[in-house]
Amino acid sequence: MGKRLVNAYKNLDKNQVYSLKDAIKVVKENATAKFDETIDLAINLGVDPKHADQMIRGVCQLPHGNGKTVRVAVFAQGEKADEAKAAGADIVGAENLVDSIMSGKIEFERCIATPDMMGMAGRVARVLGPKGLMPNPKLGTVTADVATAVKNAKAGEVQYRVEKNGIVHAGIAKASFSNEQIYDNAKLFIDTILKAKPATLKGTYLKKISMSSTMGVGVRVDASNL
């Protein structure tokens, strides 16, 4: 660890569990980098993603956004392409978008497609899939309402997916956000994950929650009252 992190941990009990509000305060106090650090939530779940019915995946529209600038690409033609551009999409195309992606030029963090364009989008599935960028109906990125999908992505909608070790994580705010804004975003994200609990799951679902900033210390959050 760097000197800054070592000093931060001197004033922090790694085993202490904080309320969500206190955890936010501690994380913000230790977010001292020269850039606006991202506040990240990591939630350890008692699920096994190998089982299809325990794959936790979806989207969450944060009330205050997440502070990130998201570049959006849209597979669309004609009127739908015009709607996507008007909504603020950064890249809109069809064959030209496929060619760009196949050449390795991926200048976006979210990809949306109208249903009729999924055949074309499927041609780059091997490229977009491993990067988590492939349009998916479950994530609202395959839709005829491209304008709303683009606006949601730009407004701070976060996608989440449980990893093989049972952890779901997402950047839910910036350190420059107020404590109240971070709390609202964190609470909604946690609530969203809680509501996604598989009906067939036996045993403990929510095991552990931790919060950290990009360059800061990790703080355990008390999950018992959530």
TIKOLDO-471420 format. One record per residue: residue number from 1; z, y, x of N, C-alpha, C in turn; residue in one letter. Coordinates in nm, 3 decimals. Example, Ala and Ser with C-alpha at 12.3 -4.5 7.8 and 13.67 -1.06 7.14 Angstrom:
# residues 2
NODE   pos      n.zz      n.yy      n.xx     ca.zz     ca.yy     ca.xx      c.zz      c.yy      c.xx   code
NODE     1     0.780    -0.569     1.319     0.780    -0.450     1.230     0.780    -0.330     1.320      a
NODE     2     0.708    -0.225     1.285     0.714    -0.106     1.367     0.787     0.003     1.290      s
# end
This chain:
# residues 226
NODE   pos      n.zz      n.yy      n.xx     ca.zz     ca.yy     ca.xx      c.zz      c.yy      c.xx   code
NODE     1     0.000    -0.120     0.083     0.000     0.000     0.000     0.000     0.125     0.086      m
NODE     2    -0.058     0.232     0.035    -0.058     0.358     0.107     0.079     0.422     0.102      g
NODE     3     0.098     0.524     0.186     0.227     0.591     0.193     0.269     0.651     0.059      k
NODE     4     0.171     0.704    -0.014     0.204     0.767    -0.143     0.258     0.664    -0.242      r
NODE     5     0.196     0.545    -0.246     0.243     0.442    -0.337     0.378     0.387    -0.295      l
NODE     6     0.397     0.373    -0.165     0.526     0.325    -0.115     0.638     0.419    -0.158      v
NODE     7     0.614     0.548    -0.144     0.714     0.647    -0.185     0.738     0.644    -0.336      n
NODE     8     0.631     0.622    -0.410     0.644     0.618    -0.557     0.729     0.500    -0.598      a
NODE     9     0.709     0.385    -0.534     0.785     0.266    -0.570     0.932     0.275    -0.529      y
NODE    10     0.961     0.364    -0.434     1.101     0.383    -0.395     1.183     0.437    -0.511      k
NODE    11     1.118     0.514    -0.597     1.187     0.575    -0.710     1.163     0.498    -0.841      n
NODE    12     1.111     0.376    -0.828     1.080     0.299    -0.948     1.130     0.156    -0.934      l
NODE    13     1.203     0.110    -1.033     1.249    -0.028    -1.038     1.136    -0.111    -1.100      d
NODE    14     1.075    -0.198    -1.019     0.962    -0.276    -1.066     0.996    -0.365    -1.185      k
NODE    15     1.122    -0.403    -1.194     1.165    -0.494    -1.301     1.211    -0.422    -1.426      n
NODE    16     1.221    -0.291    -1.419     1.266    -0.216    -1.536     1.156    -0.211    -1.641      q
NODE    17     1.195    -0.223    -1.766     1.101    -0.216    -1.877     1.124    -0.084    -1.951      v
NODE    18     1.019    -0.007    -1.969     1.029     0.126    -2.028     0.974     0.126    -2.171      y
NODE    19     1.025     0.216    -2.251     0.964     0.238    -2.381     0.826     0.297    -2.355      s
NODE    20     0.739     0.292    -2.453     0.603     0.342    -2.434     0.604     0.489    -2.394      l
NODE    21     0.688     0.570    -2.458     0.693     0.714    -2.427     0.745     0.737    -2.286      k
NODE    22     0.848     0.662    -2.245     0.902     0.679    -2.109     0.803     0.630    -2.004      d
NODE    23     0.730     0.524    -2.035     0.631     0.472    -1.941     0.522     0.575    -1.917      a
NODE    24     0.481     0.642    -2.022     0.379     0.747    -2.009     0.428     0.859    -1.919      i
NODE    25     0.552     0.897    -1.936     0.610     1.004    -1.855     0.610     0.965    -1.707      k
NODE    26     0.653     0.842    -1.678     0.660     0.795    -1.539     0.521     0.788    -1.477      v
NODE    27     0.426     0.732    -1.552     0.289     0.717    -1.500     0.227     0.854    -1.472      v
NODE    28     0.245     0.949    -1.563     0.189     1.083    -1.543     0.251     1.151    -1.420      k
NODE    29     0.383     1.134    -1.402     0.451     1.196    -1.288     0.399     1.142    -1.156      e
NODE    30     0.351     1.018    -1.155     0.303     0.956    -1.032     0.151     0.963    -1.016      n
NODE    31     0.083     1.025    -1.111    -0.063     1.042    -1.101    -0.090     1.171    -1.025      a
NODE    32    -0.079     1.164    -0.893    -0.087     1.284    -0.810    -0.213     1.292    -0.725      t
NODE    33    -0.312     1.210    -0.755    -0.437     1.214    -0.679    -0.509     1.347    -0.702      a
NODE    34    -0.608     1.375    -0.618    -0.679     1.503    -0.628    -0.785     1.503    -0.737      k
NODE    35    -0.795     1.394    -0.812    -0.889     1.388    -0.925    -0.811     1.348    -1.050      f
NODE    36    -0.874     1.362    -1.162    -0.809     1.331    -1.290    -0.807     1.180    -1.310      d
NODE    37    -0.694     1.118    -1.280    -0.685     0.973    -1.285    -0.695     0.918    -1.428      e
NODE    38    -0.746     0.798    -1.437    -0.754     0.729    -1.566    -0.622     0.655    -1.591      t
NODE    39    -0.574     0.663    -1.715    -0.454     0.589    -1.754    -0.501     0.456    -1.813      i
NODE    40    -0.454     0.347    -1.754    -0.501     0.215    -1.790    -0.389     0.132    -1.853      d
NODE    41    -0.423     0.060    -1.958    -0.330    -0.033    -2.022    -0.378    -0.175    -1.995      l
NODE    42    -0.286    -0.261    -1.952    -0.317    -0.403    -1.933    -0.221    -0.483    -2.019      a
NODE    43    -0.278    -0.566    -2.107    -0.197    -0.644    -2.201    -0.219    -0.792    -2.174      i
NODE    44    -0.110    -0.861    -2.140    -0.115    -1.004    -2.111    -0.089    -1.082    -2.240      n
NODE    45    -0.187    -1.159    -2.283    -0.178    -1.233    -2.409    -0.165    -1.384    -2.385      l
NODE    46    -0.101    -1.449    -2.478    -0.084    -1.594    -2.468    -0.200    -1.668    -2.533      g
NODE    47    -0.321    -1.633    -2.494    -0.441    -1.697    -2.549    -0.518    -1.767    -2.439      v
NODE    48    -0.603    -1.860    -2.479    -0.692    -1.928    -2.386    -0.836    -1.898    -2.428      d
NODE    49    -0.902    -1.804    -2.356    -1.037    -1.763    -2.393    -1.140    -1.875    -2.392      p
NODE    50    -1.104    -1.991    -2.335    -1.197    -2.103    -2.335    -1.220    -2.154    -2.476      k
NODE    51    -1.122    -2.128    -2.565    -1.135    -2.166    -2.705    -1.198    -2.050    -2.781      h
NODE    52    -1.305    -2.076    -2.851    -1.380    -1.970    -2.920    -1.293    -1.891    -3.017      a
NODE    53    -1.198    -1.960    -3.082    -1.115    -1.891    -3.181    -1.005    -1.808    -3.118      d
NODE    54    -0.996    -1.811    -2.985    -0.897    -1.730    -2.915    -0.961    -1.624    -2.825      q
NODE    55    -1.090    -1.601    -2.845    -1.160    -1.498    -2.769    -1.135    -1.363    -2.836      m
NODE    56    -1.053    -1.281    -2.772    -1.019    -1.148    -2.824    -1.122    -1.049    -2.771      i
NODE    57    -1.201    -0.993    -2.862    -1.306    -0.900    -2.821    -1.336    -0.803    -2.933      r
NODE    58    -1.362    -0.679    -2.899    -1.395    -0.583    -3.003    -1.404    -0.442    -2.949      g
NODE    59    -1.393    -0.345    -3.038    -1.399    -0.205    -3.001    -1.283    -0.131    -3.065      v
NODE    60    -1.246    -0.020    -3.005    -1.137     0.062    -3.056    -1.176     0.209    -3.041      c
NODE    61    -1.175     0.281    -3.152    -1.208     0.423    -3.150    -1.080     0.503    -3.129      q
NODE    62    -1.060     0.552    -3.008    -0.937     0.623    -2.974    -0.934     0.761    -3.041      l
NODE    63    -0.820     0.801    -3.095    -0.812     0.929    -3.167    -0.843     1.051    -3.081      p
NODE    64    -0.814     1.042    -2.950    -0.838     1.156    -2.862    -0.945     1.126    -2.757      h
NODE    65    -1.021     1.018    -2.778    -1.120     0.981    -2.678    -1.051     0.930    -2.553      g
NODE    66    -1.127     0.889    -2.454    -1.065     0.841    -2.330    -1.095     0.931    -2.211      n
NODE    67    -1.159     1.044    -2.237    -1.183     1.140    -2.130    -1.300     1.108    -2.039      g
NODE    68    -1.368     0.999    -2.067    -1.480     0.960    -1.982    -1.613     1.006    -2.042      k
NODE    69    -1.706     1.039    -1.953    -1.842     1.072    -1.996    -1.924     0.945    -1.993      t
NODE    70    -1.969     0.901    -2.108    -2.042     0.775    -2.119    -2.190     0.802    -2.140      v
NODE    71    -2.271     0.744    -2.053    -2.416     0.752    -2.068    -2.462     0.636    -2.155      r
NODE    72    -2.541     0.667    -2.257    -2.581     0.568    -2.357    -2.732     0.547    -2.356      v
NODE    73    -2.771     0.420    -2.353    -2.912     0.384    -2.364    -2.934     0.315    -2.498      a
NODE    74    -3.048     0.339    -2.559    -3.077     0.282    -2.691    -3.217     0.221    -2.693      v
NODE    75    -3.222     0.094    -2.739    -3.351     0.030    -2.766    -3.390     0.066    -2.908      f
NODE    76    -3.488     0.152    -2.924    -3.531     0.194    -3.057    -3.671     0.252    -3.050      a
NODE    77    -3.736     0.254    -3.165    -3.869     0.311    -3.175    -3.881     0.399    -3.299      q
NODE    78    -3.979     0.487    -3.298    -4.009     0.567    -3.416    -3.894     0.654    -3.462      g
NODE    79    -3.867     0.648    -3.591    -3.764     0.732    -3.652    -3.626     0.705    -3.594      e
NODE    80    -3.596     0.579    -3.567    -3.465     0.543    -3.512    -3.449     0.599    -3.370      k
NODE    81    -3.555     0.604    -3.296    -3.551     0.663    -3.162    -3.518     0.812    -3.171      a
NODE    82    -3.580     0.879    -3.269    -3.553     1.021    -3.290    -3.407     1.044    -3.329      d
NODE    83    -3.352     0.955    -3.414    -3.212     0.966    -3.456    -3.118     0.949    -3.337      e
NODE    84    -3.151     0.854    -3.250    -3.068     0.829    -3.133    -3.068     0.950    -3.039      a
NODE    85    -3.184     1.008    -3.017    -3.194     1.126    -2.931    -3.116     1.243    -2.989      k
NODE    86    -3.128     1.262    -3.120    -3.058     1.372    -3.187    -2.906     1.355    -3.180      a
NODE    87    -2.861     1.228    -3.175    -2.717     1.200    -3.170    -2.659     1.214    -3.030      a
NODE    88    -2.750     1.230    -2.931    -2.701     1.251    -2.794    -2.725     1.138    -2.698      g
NODE    89    -2.807     1.039    -2.735    -2.836     0.929    -2.644    -2.903     0.982    -2.517      a
NODE    90    -2.866     0.926    -2.403    -2.918     0.973    -2.275    -3.054     0.910    -2.243      d
NODE    91    -3.073     0.785    -2.286    -3.197     0.713    -2.260    -3.238     0.641    -2.387      i
NODE    92    -3.360     0.660    -2.429    -3.412     0.592    -2.548    -3.549     0.535    -2.514      v
NODE    93    -3.571     0.409    -2.545    -3.700     0.351    -2.513    -3.719     0.212    -2.568      g
NODE    94    -3.828     0.149    -2.524    -3.861     0.013    -2.567    -3.911    -0.062    -2.443      a
NODE    95    -4.041    -0.079    -2.430    -4.099    -0.146    -2.313    -4.060    -0.075    -2.184      e
NODE    96    -4.062     0.059    -2.191    -4.029     0.136    -2.070    -3.883     0.115    -2.029      n
NODE    97    -3.794     0.095    -2.126    -3.654     0.071    -2.095    -3.636    -0.068    -2.034      l
NODE    98    -3.710    -0.166    -2.085    -3.707    -0.301    -2.028    -3.752    -0.296    -1.883      v
NODE    99    -3.864    -0.228    -1.858    -3.918    -0.219    -1.722    -3.818    -0.153    -1.628      d
NODE   100    -3.752    -0.047    -1.677    -3.655     0.025    -1.595    -3.537    -0.065    -1.558      s
NODE   101    -3.488    -0.140    -1.656    -3.374    -0.230    -1.631    -3.413    -0.341    -1.535      i
NODE   102    -3.532    -0.398    -1.556    -3.578    -0.508    -1.470    -3.598    -0.462    -1.325      m
NODE   103    -3.624    -0.334    -1.307    -3.642    -0.282    -1.172    -3.508    -0.249    -1.105      s
NODE   104    -3.399    -0.270    -1.181    -3.266    -0.246    -1.126    -3.212    -0.107    -1.154      g
NODE   105    -3.284    -0.031    -1.233    -3.241     0.105    -1.266    -3.158     0.104    -1.394      k
NODE   106    -3.028     0.093    -1.378    -2.937     0.088    -1.493    -2.847     0.211    -1.485      i
NODE   107    -2.888     0.316    -1.550    -2.817     0.444    -1.542    -2.744     0.472    -1.673      e
NODE   108    -2.670     0.373    -1.722    -2.595     0.390    -1.846    -2.475     0.295    -1.847      f
NODE   109    -2.376     0.329    -1.930    -2.255     0.247    -1.942    -2.242     0.181    -2.079      e
NODE   110    -2.333     0.212    -2.170    -2.333     0.153    -2.303    -2.477     0.135    -2.348      r
NODE   111    -2.507     0.019    -2.405    -2.643    -0.008    -2.450    -2.641    -0.047    -2.598      c
NODE   112    -2.724     0.018    -2.676    -2.730    -0.002    -2.821    -2.873    -0.042    -2.856      i
NODE   113    -2.887    -0.121    -2.962    -3.021    -0.161    -3.005    -3.027    -0.171    -3.157      a
NODE   114    -3.139    -0.135    -3.213    -3.160    -0.159    -3.356    -3.192    -0.308    -3.372      t
NODE   115    -3.162    -0.367    -3.487    -3.184    -0.512    -3.507    -3.326    -0.558    -3.474      p
NODE   116    -3.426    -0.477    -3.508    -3.564    -0.517    -3.485    -3.603    -0.515    -3.337      d
NODE   117    -3.516    -0.455    -3.254    -3.546    -0.446    -3.111    -3.470    -0.549    -3.027      m
NODE   118    -3.396    -0.638    -3.093    -3.316    -0.734    -3.017    -3.402    -0.835    -2.941      m
NODE   119    -3.522    -0.863    -2.992    -3.611    -0.952    -2.919    -3.648    -0.892    -2.785      g
NODE   120    -3.673    -0.762    -2.784    -3.707    -0.693    -2.660    -3.584    -0.682    -2.570      m
NODE   121    -3.470    -0.650    -2.629    -3.347    -0.640    -2.550    -3.312    -0.775    -2.488      a
NODE   122    -3.346    -0.883    -2.559    -3.317    -1.016    -2.507    -3.388    -1.047    -2.378      g
NODE   123    -3.495    -0.977    -2.351    -3.570    -0.998    -2.227    -3.492    -0.955    -2.104      r
NODE   124    -3.391    -0.870    -2.123    -3.310    -0.825    -2.009    -3.166    -0.874    -2.023      v
NODE   125    -3.145    -0.976    -2.107    -3.010    -1.029    -2.130    -2.947    -1.081    -2.001      a
NODE   126    -3.028    -1.140    -1.914    -2.973    -1.194    -1.789    -2.924    -1.085    -1.696      r
NODE   127    -2.977    -0.966    -1.715    -2.935    -0.852    -1.632    -2.815    -0.782    -1.695      v
NODE   128    -2.825    -0.756    -1.826    -2.720    -0.681    -1.895    -2.597    -0.765    -1.928      l
NODE   129    -2.618    -0.892    -1.957    -2.507    -0.979    -1.996    -2.392    -0.983    -1.897      g
NODE   130    -2.417    -1.016    -1.769    -2.309    -1.022    -1.671    -2.239    -0.889    -1.649      p
NODE   131    -2.305    -0.780    -1.683    -2.245    -0.648    -1.667    -2.170    -0.602    -1.793      k
NODE   132    -2.172    -0.687    -1.896    -2.106    -0.652    -2.021    -2.177    -0.544    -2.100      g
NODE   133    -2.308    -0.530    -2.077    -2.384    -0.422    -2.140    -2.478    -0.470    -2.250      l
NODE   134    -2.487    -0.599    -2.270    -2.581    -0.651    -2.369    -2.539    -0.611    -2.510      m
NODE   135    -2.630    -0.552    -2.589    -2.597    -0.516    -2.728    -2.544    -0.636    -2.805      p
NODE   136    -2.442    -0.613    -2.887    -2.376    -0.721    -2.958    -2.333    -0.674    -3.097      n
NODE   137    -2.370    -0.745    -3.203    -2.331    -0.703    -3.339    -2.181    -0.690    -3.357      p
NODE   138    -2.103    -0.778    -3.290    -1.957    -0.774    -3.304    -1.896    -0.647    -3.246      k
NODE   139    -1.970    -0.584    -3.155    -1.921    -0.461    -3.092    -1.984    -0.337    -3.153      l
NODE   140    -2.063    -0.357    -3.256    -2.127    -0.244    -3.322    -2.240    -0.183    -3.244      g
NODE   141    -2.289    -0.256    -3.143    -2.398    -0.202    -3.060    -2.534    -0.259    -3.099      t
NODE   142    -2.537    -0.342    -3.203    -2.662    -0.381    -3.267    -2.652    -0.332    -3.410      v
NODE   143    -2.721    -0.225    -3.440    -2.704    -0.161    -3.570    -2.825    -0.075    -3.605      t
NODE   144    -2.849    -0.060    -3.733    -2.956     0.029    -3.778    -2.907     0.174    -3.777      a
NODE   145    -2.775     0.191    -3.780    -2.716     0.326    -3.778    -2.692     0.368    -3.634      d
NODE   146    -2.799     0.389    -3.561    -2.787     0.420    -3.418    -2.719     0.555    -3.395      v
NODE   147    -2.735     0.647    -3.486    -2.675     0.780    -3.468    -2.522     0.768    -3.461      a
NODE   148    -2.463     0.693    -3.554    -2.318     0.676    -3.554    -2.272     0.600    -3.431      t
NODE   149    -2.346     0.497    -3.393    -2.310     0.417    -3.275    -2.311     0.502    -3.149      a
NODE   150    -2.410     0.588    -3.136    -2.418     0.677    -3.019    -2.302     0.777    -3.020      v
NODE   151    -2.275     0.836    -3.135    -2.167     0.934    -3.145    -2.031     0.870    -3.115      k
NODE   152    -2.009     0.748    -3.162    -1.883     0.679    -3.136    -1.866     0.652    -2.987      n
NODE   153    -1.973     0.608    -2.923    -1.968     0.580    -2.779    -1.937     0.707    -2.701      a
NODE   154    -1.999     0.816    -2.741    -1.978     0.944    -2.673    -1.838     1.001    -2.700      k
NODE   155    -1.780     0.964    -2.815    -1.650     1.020    -2.855    -1.532     0.947    -2.793      a
NODE   156    -1.557     0.841    -2.717    -1.447     0.773    -2.651    -1.413     0.637    -2.707      g
NODE   157    -1.508     0.572    -2.771    -1.487     0.436    -2.820    -1.479     0.343    -2.699      e
NODE   158    -1.376     0.257    -2.695    -1.361     0.164    -2.583    -1.387     0.022    -2.631      v
NODE   159    -1.454    -0.054    -2.547    -1.476    -0.195    -2.574    -1.373    -0.275    -2.494      q
NODE   160    -1.329    -0.385    -2.550    -1.232    -0.468    -2.479    -1.270    -0.615    -2.495      y
NODE   161    -1.232    -0.693    -2.396    -1.258    -0.836    -2.398    -1.155    -0.906    -2.310      r
NODE   162    -1.093    -1.011    -2.363    -0.991    -1.081    -2.287    -1.055    -1.154    -2.169      v
NODE   163    -0.990    -1.146    -2.054    -1.038    -1.214    -1.935    -0.987    -1.357    -1.934      e
NODE   164    -1.036    -1.437    -1.840    -1.002    -1.579    -1.838    -0.853    -1.605    -1.816      k
NODE   165    -0.782    -1.507    -1.758    -0.638    -1.522    -1.738    -0.556    -1.466    -1.855      n
NODE   166    -0.625    -1.430    -1.963    -0.554    -1.385    -2.083    -0.518    -1.238    -2.085      g
NODE   167    -0.579    -1.159    -1.998    -0.546    -1.016    -1.992    -0.657    -0.932    -2.054      i
NODE   168    -0.616    -0.837    -2.136    -0.707    -0.737    -2.192    -0.668    -0.603    -2.133      v
NODE   169    -0.762    -0.531    -2.080    -0.727    -0.399    -2.025    -0.833    -0.297    -2.061      h
NODE   170    -0.790    -0.171    -2.064    -0.883    -0.063    -2.098    -0.828     0.069    -2.047      a
NODE   171    -0.919     0.158    -2.008    -0.882     0.294    -1.975    -0.869     0.372    -2.104      g
NODE   172    -0.748     0.415    -2.138    -0.726     0.474    -2.270    -0.705     0.626    -2.269      i
NODE   173    -0.703     0.685    -2.150    -0.682     0.830    -2.144    -0.701     0.878    -2.001      a
NODE   174    -0.685     1.008    -1.982    -0.683     1.069    -1.849    -0.544     1.127    -1.825      k
NODE   175    -0.507     1.138    -1.699    -0.374     1.191    -1.665    -0.356     1.334    -1.712      a
NODE   176    -0.467     1.405    -1.732    -0.460     1.544    -1.778    -0.430     1.554    -1.927      s
NODE   177    -0.438     1.442    -2.000    -0.404     1.442    -2.141    -0.256     1.472    -2.158      f
NODE   178    -0.218     1.526    -2.272    -0.076     1.546    -2.301    -0.009     1.411    -2.325      s
NODE   179     0.124     1.408    -2.312     0.198     1.284    -2.338     0.170     1.233    -2.479      n
NODE   180     0.161     1.326    -2.574     0.140     1.288    -2.714     0.001     1.226    -2.733      e
NODE   181    -0.099     1.281    -2.666    -0.235     1.226    -2.678    -0.242     1.085    -2.618      q
NODE   182    -0.178     1.068    -2.503    -0.178     0.936    -2.440    -0.104     0.836    -2.528      i
NODE   183     0.008     0.880    -2.587     0.086     0.792    -2.675     0.000     0.749    -2.795      y
NODE   184    -0.067     0.844    -2.858    -0.149     0.812    -2.975    -0.257     0.710    -2.940      d
NODE   185    -0.324     0.732    -2.827    -0.430     0.641    -2.784    -0.374     0.503    -2.750      n
NODE   186    -0.263     0.501    -2.676    -0.203     0.374    -2.634    -0.154     0.295    -2.754      a
NODE   187    -0.088     0.363    -2.846    -0.034     0.295    -2.965    -0.146     0.235    -3.048      k
NODE   188    -0.254     0.309    -3.066    -0.365     0.257    -3.146    -0.430     0.137    -3.078      l
NODE   189    -0.446     0.145    -2.946    -0.508     0.033    -2.874    -0.420    -0.091    -2.884      f
NODE   190    -0.290    -0.074    -2.866    -0.198    -0.188    -2.876    -0.200    -0.245    -3.017      i
NODE   191    -0.197    -0.158    -3.118    -0.202    -0.203    -3.257    -0.330    -0.283    -3.284      d
NODE   192    -0.441    -0.236    -3.226    -0.569    -0.304    -3.245    -0.564    -0.445    -3.187      t
NODE   193    -0.505    -0.458    -3.069    -0.492    -0.590    -3.006    -0.399    -0.680    -3.087      i
NODE   194    -0.290    -0.623    -3.138    -0.196    -0.702    -3.219    -0.264    -0.756    -3.344      l
NODE   195    -0.347    -0.673    -3.407    -0.415    -0.715    -3.530    -0.522    -0.820    -3.502      k
NODE   196    -0.562    -0.833    -3.376    -0.665    -0.931    -3.341    -0.607    -1.069    -3.311      a
NODE   197    -0.477    -1.087    -3.334    -0.413    -1.215    -3.306    -0.480    -1.328    -3.383      k
NODE   198    -0.522    -1.433    -3.315    -0.588    -1.546    -3.381    -0.493    -1.616    -3.479      p
NODE   199    -0.542    -1.647    -3.597    -0.459    -1.712    -3.699    -0.414    -1.850    -3.656      a
NODE   200    -0.490    -1.914    -3.568    -0.458    -2.051    -3.526    -0.368    -2.058    -3.403      t
NODE   201    -0.334    -1.942    -3.347    -0.257    -1.941    -3.223    -0.113    -1.983    -3.247      l
NODE   202    -0.063    -2.071    -3.162     0.077    -2.112    -3.166     0.146    -2.060    -3.040      k
NODE   203     0.270    -2.019    -3.054     0.342    -1.966    -2.938     0.334    -1.815    -2.932      g
NODE   204     0.379    -1.761    -2.820     0.385    -1.615    -2.803     0.245    -1.557    -2.782      t
NODE   205     0.215    -1.455    -2.858     0.085    -1.388    -2.847     0.092    -1.273    -2.746      y
NODE   206     0.183    -1.179    -2.769     0.195    -1.063    -2.680     0.303    -1.092    -2.575      l
NODE   207     0.262    -1.111    -2.452     0.355    -1.149    -2.346     0.406    -1.029    -2.265      k
NODE   208     0.316    -0.943    -2.228     0.354    -0.835    -2.136     0.255    -0.721    -2.144      k
NODE   209     0.306    -0.600    -2.130     0.221    -0.481    -2.128     0.257    -0.398    -2.005      i
NODE   210     0.158    -0.350    -1.936     0.184    -0.260    -1.824     0.088    -0.142    -1.831      s
NODE   211     0.134    -0.030    -1.779     0.054     0.092    -1.777     0.050     0.146    -1.635      m
NODE   212    -0.064     0.199    -1.597    -0.077     0.256    -1.463    -0.186     0.362    -1.465      s
NODE   213    -0.189     0.441    -1.359    -0.299     0.534    -1.340    -0.386     0.479    -1.228      s
NODE   214    -0.503     0.535    -1.208    -0.599     0.483    -1.112    -0.538     0.459    -0.974      t
NODE   215    -0.463     0.555    -0.925    -0.405     0.546    -0.791    -0.253     0.534    -0.794      m
NODE   216    -0.197     0.520    -0.913    -0.052     0.522    -0.925     0.012     0.385    -0.940      g
NODE   217     0.141     0.387    -0.968     0.220     0.264    -0.978     0.204     0.203    -1.117      v
NODE   218     0.229     0.072    -1.125     0.227     0.002    -1.252     0.366     0.003    -1.314      g
NODE   219     0.372     0.031    -1.442     0.499     0.040    -1.513     0.499    -0.058    -1.630      v
NODE   220     0.605    -0.137    -1.642     0.614    -0.231    -1.752     0.656    -0.161    -1.879      r
NODE   221     0.590    -0.197    -1.989     0.617    -0.135    -2.119     0.690    -0.236    -2.209      v
NODE   222     0.793    -0.190    -2.276     0.869    -0.275    -2.367     0.782    -0.310    -2.488      d
NODE   223     0.751    -0.437    -2.501     0.665    -0.481    -2.610     0.745    -0.526    -2.732      a
NODE   224     0.877    -0.537    -2.718     0.959    -0.592    -2.826     0.958    -0.510    -2.954      s
NODE   225     0.941    -0.379    -2.940     0.943    -0.294    -3.061     0.804    -0.249    -3.102      n
NODE   226     0.702    -0.319    -3.051     0.565    -0.282    -3.088     0.504    -0.383    -3.184      l
# end
